[in-house]
Amino acid sequence: MNYLAPEFEAAWSGRNPFTEVRKLEGTVYREVKSRRTLRFLFLDKYYFAKIHFGIGWREIFKDISQLRLPIIGARNEWEAIKKLKELNIDTMTAVAFGSEGFNPAQLKSFIVTEELTDTIPLEDYCRSWGNTKPNFKIKIELIRKLAHVSQVMHSSGMCHRDYYLCHFHLHPSRSQDGELKVSLIDLHRALIAKRLATRWIVKDIAGLYFSAMNIGLTQRDKLRFIRLYTGRPLREAVIERDGFWASVTVRATKLYAKENKNQEVT
């Protein structure tokens, strides 16, 4: 299966898109044996390409033995972007996708997305909040936005699996309805199912909580997120799902302790 936006269709007409995408030159952001990510200029616009070369059976069995879902290509990201668009959640725009082969260990694929211009990761935007009191209105808007995105995504059967503040990018201008515009990126590990197991939802929310632990959130901020995410009166939300929020807290705390330990070692 291949998809090319008109500008790429015209430029690569009659040629193998896999050959063309491998010839792209630019700034390499990540390069390992099975995957290459680079930023490149095309027709006066910047794009990102993620090229997958096949991870091999050894890596697949390793992931399975560790109870992890193996990522075998770019289709995850392609499907996740389509899903978020359907849900009216801001994300990247895919302009090219290709998949070649049937053997999951040797599957070759790629995805090209438009660069998000002038955005800032929420991890960077909120970094000073622990020392400098943020604009209260902006903070509440962001809590509301992230709770909404999380609720819509999870209730629709999708989880991110790398759900941290750094993967939310704040745009410089608001959307047409006047709300803050925040795009969710890095979707290559996303999981889409008819119904998500609770553990995947816990993983997402715990990751988000962990990444926000140093930005000075108050107890009221955390409770506000819970109320908005559940859509229930706070007392009901906390009491009825006490086990869920306890699991989120335990997992986030472990992530935080592990991160701090790693920093001490380095």
C-alpha positions as CSV (number, residue, x, y, z in Angstrom):
1,M,0.0,0.0,0.0
2,N,1.3,3.4,-0.9
3,Y,-0.1,6.9,-0.4
4,L,1.5,10.1,-1.8
5,A,0.1,13.6,-1.5
6,P,-0.1,15.4,-4.9
7,E,3.2,17.3,-4.5
8,F,5.1,14.0,-3.8
9,E,3.1,12.1,-6.5
10,A,4.2,14.7,-9.1
11,A,7.8,14.7,-8.0
12,W,8.1,10.9,-7.8
13,S,5.9,10.1,-10.7
14,G,6.9,6.7,-12.3
15,R,9.5,6.0,-9.7
16,N,9.6,3.7,-6.7
17,P,8.7,5.7,-3.6
18,F,11.0,3.5,-1.4
19,T,13.9,4.3,-3.6
20,E,13.1,8.0,-3.5
21,V,12.6,8.2,0.3
22,R,15.9,6.4,0.9
23,K,17.6,9.0,-1.2
24,L,16.4,11.9,0.9
25,E,19.0,14.0,2.6
26,G,18.7,16.2,5.6
27,T,19.3,16.4,9.3
28,V,19.3,12.9,10.8
29,Y,17.5,12.8,14.2
30,R,17.7,9.1,14.8
31,E,19.5,6.2,13.1
32,V,19.5,2.6,14.3
33,K,19.7,-0.6,12.4
34,S,16.0,-0.9,11.8
35,R,14.9,2.8,11.6
36,R,16.0,6.2,10.3
37,T,14.4,9.5,11.1
38,L,15.4,12.7,9.3
39,R,14.2,16.2,8.6
40,F,14.4,17.4,5.0
41,L,13.5,20.3,2.7
42,F,11.2,19.7,-0.2
43,L,9.7,22.4,-2.3
44,D,10.5,25.1,0.2
45,K,8.9,23.2,3.1
46,Y,10.3,21.0,5.8
47,Y,9.2,17.5,6.5
48,F,10.1,14.5,8.6
49,A,10.6,11.0,7.2
50,K,10.7,7.9,9.3
51,I,12.0,4.9,7.3
52,H,11.7,1.4,8.7
53,F,13.9,-1.4,7.3
54,G,12.6,-4.4,9.2
55,I,13.4,-5.3,12.8
56,G,14.1,-9.1,12.4
57,W,12.6,-12.1,14.2
58,R,15.1,-11.8,17.1
59,E,13.8,-8.3,18.0
60,I,10.2,-9.4,17.6
61,F,10.6,-12.4,19.9
62,K,12.6,-10.2,22.4
63,D,9.7,-7.8,22.6
64,I,7.1,-10.5,23.0
65,S,9.1,-12.2,25.7
66,Q,9.2,-8.9,27.6
67,L,5.4,-8.6,27.1
68,R,5.9,-5.6,24.8
69,L,4.1,-5.1,21.5
70,P,6.8,-5.1,18.7
71,I,6.8,-2.1,16.4
72,I,7.4,-3.5,12.9
73,G,6.9,-0.5,10.7
74,A,5.3,2.9,9.9
75,R,1.8,1.7,9.7
76,N,1.1,2.3,13.4
77,E,1.9,6.0,13.0
78,W,-0.1,6.2,9.7
79,E,-3.2,4.6,11.3
80,A,-2.8,6.7,14.5
81,I,-2.7,9.9,12.6
82,K,-5.8,9.0,10.7
83,K,-7.5,8.1,13.9
84,L,-6.7,11.3,15.6
85,K,-7.9,13.3,12.6
86,E,-11.2,11.4,12.8
87,L,-11.4,12.4,16.5
88,N,-10.7,16.1,15.7
89,I,-7.5,15.9,17.8
90,D,-4.7,18.0,16.5
91,T,-1.7,16.0,15.3
92,M,0.8,15.8,12.5
93,T,-0.2,15.8,8.8
94,A,1.0,12.7,6.9
95,V,1.8,13.4,3.2
96,A,3.4,10.0,2.2
97,F,3.2,6.4,3.4
98,G,4.4,3.2,2.0
99,S,4.6,-0.5,3.0
100,E,6.4,-3.3,1.2
101,G,6.5,-7.0,1.9
102,F,4.5,-9.5,4.0
103,N,7.1,-11.0,6.3
104,P,6.8,-9.0,9.6
105,A,10.5,-9.4,10.4
106,Q,11.6,-7.9,7.1
107,L,8.7,-5.5,6.4
108,K,9.9,-2.2,4.9
109,S,7.9,1.0,5.3
110,F,8.0,4.7,5.6
111,I,6.0,7.7,6.6
112,V,6.5,11.4,5.8
113,T,4.9,14.1,7.8
114,E,4.8,17.9,7.6
115,E,7.0,19.7,10.1
116,L,5.1,21.5,12.9
117,T,6.4,25.0,12.6
118,D,7.0,27.4,15.5
119,T,5.6,25.0,18.1
120,I,7.0,24.3,21.5
121,P,6.9,21.0,23.4
122,L,4.8,21.3,26.6
123,E,7.8,19.9,28.5
124,D,9.7,23.0,27.6
125,Y,6.8,25.4,27.9
126,C,6.0,24.3,31.4
127,R,9.5,23.7,32.6
128,S,9.7,27.0,34.7
129,W,6.3,26.5,36.4
130,G,8.0,24.8,39.3
131,N,9.8,28.0,40.1
132,T,7.7,30.7,38.5
133,K,4.0,30.8,39.0
134,P,2.4,30.3,35.5
135,N,-0.6,32.3,34.1
136,F,-3.5,30.7,35.9
137,K,-5.8,30.9,32.9
138,I,-3.3,29.2,30.6
139,K,-2.6,26.5,33.1
140,I,-6.3,25.7,33.4
141,E,-6.7,25.7,29.7
142,L,-3.9,23.2,29.2
143,I,-5.2,20.9,31.9
144,R,-8.6,21.0,30.2
145,K,-7.1,20.4,26.8
146,L,-4.9,17.4,27.9
147,A,-7.8,15.9,29.9
148,H,-10.1,16.2,26.8
149,V,-7.5,14.7,24.4
150,S,-6.8,11.8,26.8
151,Q,-10.5,11.1,27.4
152,V,-11.5,11.2,23.7
153,M,-8.5,9.1,22.6
154,H,-8.9,6.4,25.3
155,S,-12.7,6.1,25.0
156,S,-12.2,5.6,21.2
157,G,-9.9,2.7,21.7
158,M,-6.5,4.3,21.2
159,C,-3.5,4.7,23.5
160,H,-0.2,6.5,22.8
161,R,2.2,4.4,24.8
162,D,4.7,7.2,25.0
163,Y,2.4,9.7,26.5
164,Y,4.5,12.5,27.9
165,L,4.4,16.3,27.9
166,C,7.3,16.4,25.4
167,H,5.0,14.8,22.8
168,F,2.4,17.6,23.0
169,H,3.4,20.6,21.0
170,L,1.8,24.0,21.7
171,H,1.1,26.1,18.6
172,P,1.8,29.9,18.7
173,S,-1.7,30.8,17.6
174,R,-5.1,29.5,18.8
175,S,-7.4,27.4,16.8
176,Q,-10.4,28.8,15.0
177,D,-12.7,28.2,18.0
178,G,-10.4,30.3,20.2
179,E,-8.9,27.4,22.1
180,L,-5.2,26.7,22.6
181,K,-4.0,24.5,19.8
182,V,-1.9,21.5,21.0
183,S,-0.7,18.7,18.7
184,L,0.1,15.2,19.7
185,I,3.1,13.7,18.0
186,D,5.4,10.6,17.9
187,L,2.7,8.0,17.4
188,H,4.8,5.1,16.2
189,R,4.0,3.1,19.3
190,A,0.3,3.9,19.3
191,L,-2.2,1.1,19.9
192,I,-5.7,1.0,18.4
193,A,-8.2,-1.6,19.6
194,K,-11.9,-2.1,19.8
195,R,-11.6,-1.8,23.6
196,L,-8.4,-0.9,25.4
197,A,-7.2,-3.0,28.4
198,T,-7.1,-0.9,31.5
199,R,-3.3,-1.4,31.8
200,W,-2.7,0.6,28.6
201,I,-4.8,3.5,29.9
202,V,-2.9,3.4,33.2
203,K,0.4,3.4,31.3
204,D,-0.7,6.5,29.3
205,I,-2.0,8.6,32.2
206,A,0.9,7.6,34.5
207,G,3.4,8.7,31.8
208,L,1.6,12.0,31.5
209,Y,1.5,12.5,35.3
210,F,5.2,11.5,35.6
211,S,6.3,14.0,33.0
212,A,4.4,16.8,34.9
213,M,5.7,16.0,38.4
214,N,8.3,18.8,38.3
215,I,6.1,21.6,37.1
216,G,4.5,22.6,40.3
217,L,1.0,21.2,39.9
218,T,-1.2,21.5,43.0
219,Q,-3.5,18.9,44.4
220,R,-6.4,20.9,43.0
221,D,-4.8,20.8,39.5
222,K,-4.6,17.0,39.7
223,L,-8.2,16.7,40.9
224,R,-9.4,19.0,38.2
225,F,-7.7,16.7,35.6
226,I,-9.4,13.7,37.1
227,R,-12.9,15.4,37.0
228,L,-12.4,16.6,33.5
229,Y,-11.0,13.2,32.3
230,T,-13.8,11.2,33.8
231,G,-16.6,13.7,33.1
232,R,-18.0,12.8,36.5
233,P,-18.5,14.7,39.8
234,L,-15.1,14.6,41.5
235,R,-16.3,12.6,44.5
236,E,-17.7,9.9,42.3
237,A,-14.7,9.9,40.0
238,V,-12.3,9.4,42.8
239,I,-14.3,6.9,44.9
240,E,-15.6,4.7,42.0
241,R,-12.2,4.4,40.3
242,D,-9.9,4.6,43.4
243,G,-8.0,1.5,42.2
244,F,-7.4,3.0,38.8
245,W,-6.0,6.3,40.1
246,A,-3.9,4.4,42.7
247,S,-2.4,2.4,39.9
248,V,-1.6,5.6,38.0
249,T,0.1,7.1,41.0
250,V,2.2,4.0,41.8
251,R,3.4,3.7,38.2
252,A,4.2,7.4,37.8
253,T,6.1,7.4,41.1
254,K,8.2,4.4,40.0
255,L,9.0,6.2,36.7
256,Y,10.0,9.3,38.6
257,A,12.2,7.4,41.0
258,K,13.8,5.5,38.1
259,E,14.5,8.7,36.2
260,N,16.1,10.4,39.2
261,K,18.2,7.4,39.9
262,N,19.5,7.3,36.3
263,Q,20.3,11.0,36.5
264,E,22.3,10.5,39.7
265,V,24.3,7.7,38.1
266,T,25.1,9.8,35.1
